Amino acid sequence: MPSAKADRSEPTYIQNARRAQLIECAVDVIAETGVEKASFVRIAQHAGISRGVISYHFGSREELLDGVVQRVYALGEREVGPDVQAAHSSRDALLAFISGSVTFYAAYPRHMKALSAIFAAAPARIERSEHGAEMLEVHTLLEAGQRSGQFRSFDTRIMAMTIRAALDAAVWRVGAGDDAATLSGELRRTFDAATRSKDR
């Protein structure tokens, strides 16, 4: 028979569902009020529960914010990843990543606003494993394109950082009301021209 300790270390389906619900409530509150005002009390009020329920599922406010970050990256991977992986060439994969990212920003404005607020309050995104994994994927994609002759010679690290910076700007522009399709098309054309080999 499982011990009580084992039960606590392995969350049940219901516990995981509750955690997911609380993370979504945190997204709402952060997007509306900012990080500083997103207290356990305010999030609990938004969820219609007691503060103790949040404390049971998240040992600290930092743990809850970490859950929000993980949630947004997981959504991004779910929404953008399949088209990138299904691409038949490095060029197609890069363009799918760019357009998919912008489409994701437009589809999940609350989540992106909350994520941006968290990183603005504690700017340590570069230390996040999720961010590192994303940058590694872009870097690897660019290197593969160079090996296949689809991409010209350039510093893949700088190009990956430039793409990330452009997509960060797109998050802000989409949030400000710019048309996502227009932004996506412009970024696709820009980075296609910036990376494409002259022979292609």
N, C-alpha and C positions, 0 to 999 in steps of 0.2 A: 504494500500500500504506500503511495507517495507521501512524503513528509510534508508538513505545513511549509517548511522552508522551500522545498522544491516548488510548491504551488505558487509561492510569492515570487520566485525567481523566473518563472515561466508564465507570463501573463496569459490569461484566457482570451478567447475570442471576444467576449463581452468587455473585458478590460481594454483590449486593443481598440475596440470600437469606441469606447468612451474616451480614450486618449486621443483618437483621431477627431472626435467631436470637439474636444476641448482645444485642440490645435486650430481647428477651423474657427472657433470662437475667438481665439487669440489673434488670428489673421484679421478678422473683422474689426476688433478693437484697435489693433496696431494701425491698420489702414485708416481708421477713422480718427484716432486721437494721437498717434505717434507712439514710440516705444516708451518714453518716460512715464506716460500716463496709463500705460497698459499694465496695471497692477493685477494681482490675483483677485482682489475684491471687485474691480471693474469687470474683469473677464467673467467672474462668477455671476455677477449681476446680468451680464449679457446672455450667459448660458441658462440663467434661471435656476442656479444651484447655489449651495453654500461654498464658501471659500475652502472649507475642509476637503471637499471632493477633489478640488484641483491639487491641493497639497498631498492628497493620497496618491494621485497618479504622477505628480511631478514634484520631486524633492525640493526644487528651487525655481525661481523665475527664469534663471539662466537655462535650466534644463528644458523649460517650456519653450523658450525662444529658440533653443537648439532644435527642438522638435519642429518648429515652424520652418526653419531653414531646411531641414531634412525633407520635410513635406514638399516644399516648393521645388527643390531639386529633383525629387522623385517624380513629381508631376511633369516637369520639363523633360526628363528622360522618357517617360511614358508617351508624351505627345510628340516629341521631336525624334527620338531614337529610331523608331521603326523605319521611317523614310530615309534616314541617313544610312542605316544598315542595309536597306534594300537597293541603294544606288549602285549602278553598274560601273561607275568610275569614280576616281577621287574628285574630279571636277564636279560631277553630279552630287556627290556626297557633301562637298563644301557648300554648294548652292542650296541643297536641301537643309543643311544645318542652319544657314543664315535665314532662309525664308521661314523654316519651321520655328525658329526662335522668335522671330517677330510676330508670327501668327499666335504663338503661345502667349506672348506678352499681351496681345490684344484680347485673348480668350480668358486670361486670368489676371485682370487688372488689380483686384484686391490683393492677391497673393504677391504680385510683383511690387506693389506699393509697400506691403508689409516687409518683404525681403529687403527692399532698398532702405527702408527706415532702420531695420536692424543693423545693416552693414554701415549705415551712416552714423549710427550711435556708437558702434564698436567696430571701426574699420579694420577688421582682421580677416577679410575674405580670403586673402592669399594663403592663410594658414588652414583653411577649411579643406578637408579631404575631398569633398564634393567638387569644390572649385578646382582643385589640383587635378582631379580625374577628368574634368571637362577640358581643361587646358591641355592635358596630355593627349586626349583624343584628337583635338584639333591639330596639335603639333604632329602627331603620328600620321594624320590624314594628309597634311601638307608634305611631309617627307615621302609618303607613298606616291603622291602626285608627281613629285620631282623625280623619283626613281623610274616612274613609268613614262616620263617625258611629257606629261600633260601640263606640268607647272614649270615655270622658268626657275632659274637659280636665284634664291633669296634666302635671307636669314629666317628660318622657319619660326624661331622663338619670337622674333620681333613681329613677324606677320601674324602669329597667333594672338599676341598681345594687342595688335592693332585691330584685329577682327573683334576681340572681346571689348575693346574700348568703343568701337562703333556700335556694337550691340547694346552696350550700356547706355549710350546716347539714344538709341532707339527705344529703350525702356522708358526713358524720360519723355521722348517725343510722342510715343503712343499714349502715355499717361496724360499728356497735355492735349490730346485730341487729334493728333495727326493721323492720316489714313494709313493703316498698317500695310495695305497692299502696295501703296505708293512707296513707302519706306522700304519694304521688302525688295521691290523691283530695283530701286536705286542702289541698295546695298549689294544685291546680287550682281548688278552690272559693274559696280565699282570694284568689287573683289575678284570678279571674273577677269576684268581687265588687268588688275594688279598682279594676279597669279599666273595667268595663262601663258604657256609657252608660245613663242612667235611661230612655231611650226604647226600650231594647232588652230 
